[in-house]
Structure formats: C-alpha cells, structure tokens
Amino acid sequence: MSQDPHFSQFFSSPLTLNPAFTGKFDGSYRVAGNYRNQWPTLNNAFTTATASLDFHILKDRIPSNDTWGLGVMGYNDNSANGAVKFNYFTASTAYHKGLDEEGNHQLGVGFQVTYANMLINTADLKFEDQLTSSGFTGVTSEIFNNSVLKNNYVDINAGILYNGSTNDQNNFYVGVSLYHISRPVQQFTGGYFQLNPRATIHAGTYFPIATNTKLHLSALQSFQGGATETVMGGAFQLSTDADVNEKPTSLYVGGWVRFNDAIFPYVGLEFGDLRLGMSYDINTSSLRTGSQGAGGIEFSLIYTRRPSTDKPINCPKF
C-alpha cells in the first residue's frame, strides 16, 4: 500500500512524469536514463532505474505545426536489498496539436500502456521473530508455499500538456497526468491490493536573466491514496557561447525542495546533444536519524539528437 517509485529529478525523467511528454523535444529522437539509490544505509531500501527512447513519426503527413511521438521505456525498482523487484515495460504515444500557425503553442494528449512484473524472493526477507541477540539468525514462523512469489498485470496511464513560447529564448508548460487508470490488482498468496490512482500536476519554465544565463524553474504536486508530494525549485543555466552556438556548453547549478522530506542540490553539464545531471537528497524529516544522514544519490542522462536541418521546436528543457 505504498507510493509509486519516483525520481527527485522529475524534470529529467519525462516519460515517468507524464505520457504527454512523449515526442515533446527538439530533435529527431531522445534517449534518457535515470538511476536512484535511496537511503542506502537502510539495507539499500530502494534502487530505481529507467531507460527510455522516444521519437517523432509521420512528420510529412501531419500539419507542420503539429508533433506526433512514440516512446518505449524499461523501468526497474528494487527494495529490501533486492528481495522485492518490480519490472515495468511501457509503450506510449502523444499527439501535440499546434494552437498557432508557427507551432509556438501546442496542446498535447498522451497515453501509455504498462506491463508490470512483480517478484518477491521470500528467502531474502527478514521477519521480527527471526531477531536474536546475534541478529536475524532465528527461524521465522512465516510459511510460504513457494520461495519466489510472482505476479504481473497491465496498467493504463494518460496525461495532457500545454506548452508555449513567446520567442526562441523562453518556454513554459503545465500538465496533468493520471497513472493506474485501470486500477490493476497486485496479489500473491491471498494478499489482494488494488493500486490507487496517482495524479500529478506539474509546471515549469525557463527564460533568460542575463547574457548567456537562463533560469529554469519547475514544480509538481502528486496525490496517491493518502500520500501527497510537493516539490519546487530551479537551476541556473550558465552557457559559454549561447549567442553564437546552437548547441552551447552549459553548466546547471540549483536545487529543489520536497516539502516535509528533503532538499536536493542539483548540478548538470550539457555539451552537444548530451546532458548529464546529478542530485543528492538531504533528509530534513525525522527519518534522517535512521538514514544516518544518507539520503538518495541520483543520476540522469539525456541524449537528444538535434540535426541542424531540423525545424526548431519550442519545448520544455529536459
């Protein structure tokens, strides 16, 4: 009955944030990867990784101010030091309709189908009745008919996204996504739980504040069951030659706050078509005692192929 896995760098994981981000980028195709290790001192509580690819289709058959994208993603989440494993495989599509002649303003709708596989290796689980003065060395009274429990299900997600620009130096967006629309069931040996829908409202912008300097801001509000998450923050983009180079080398420095939980500084480096990012969660909640101050290290990598022959598309910056 827990929350979905999530990334602090939600702004660098577009296909886990909103299916409507599929195909919403400036270029031919986009490859993204994310890795997170949360609370490693708590027996490697959660390790999460994704890899995704999305691209444009039918460019010559739809209006020039529209964009249509397809995407695929693999998603892995391990907890309890690897005893509990979730593997997700998704396919998504989104159509972005131009609201003006130049396509500077678009409204997109996206859908995503997910196949989820769950696995629990009961031999790796530890229970309270095993605890002795020497550690978890006792024998548990818990009985399992199989040492490995498996389950799988199919899930449906959807989202909408508005994106706009007033010139080639700024961008702003707001979107809403809803996951687990089909309310799939997770069950093993008699246990039965219907997934709660997860709704997320998110928004972001970037704009110049000085020569070769831009400010990026983003925020989200998520709801799932009785849990909520509020994240806000931003980063400065410091470029070396943005006034003469279409693909300037940039340094990103900033931070975000997840209210009542953690703050996480962020640093990123962009060169050519590649952007690397790193953040670290610093616990501010009461959990900081148990985590011994070790929050969550997170890395992101996004490669967006941007041939110079492509027509520029005003998009959120991931």
PEJOWO-V767540 format. One record per helix or strand. SS is the DSSP state (~ for helix, > for strand). FROM is the first residue (numbers start at 1). TO is the last residue. If there is no record, write none. Layout:
[[SS;FROM;TO] [SS;FROM;TO]]
//
This chain:
[[~;10;12] [~;14;17] [~;19;21] [>;29;38] [>;46;56] [>;67;79] [>;84;98] [>;105;121] [~;122;124] [~;128;130] [>;131;132] [>;135;136] [>;148;164] [>;171;179] [>;185;187] [>;192;194] [>;198;210] [>;213;224] [>;227;239] [>;250;258] [>;262;271] [>;274;283] [~;286;288] [>;296;305]]
//
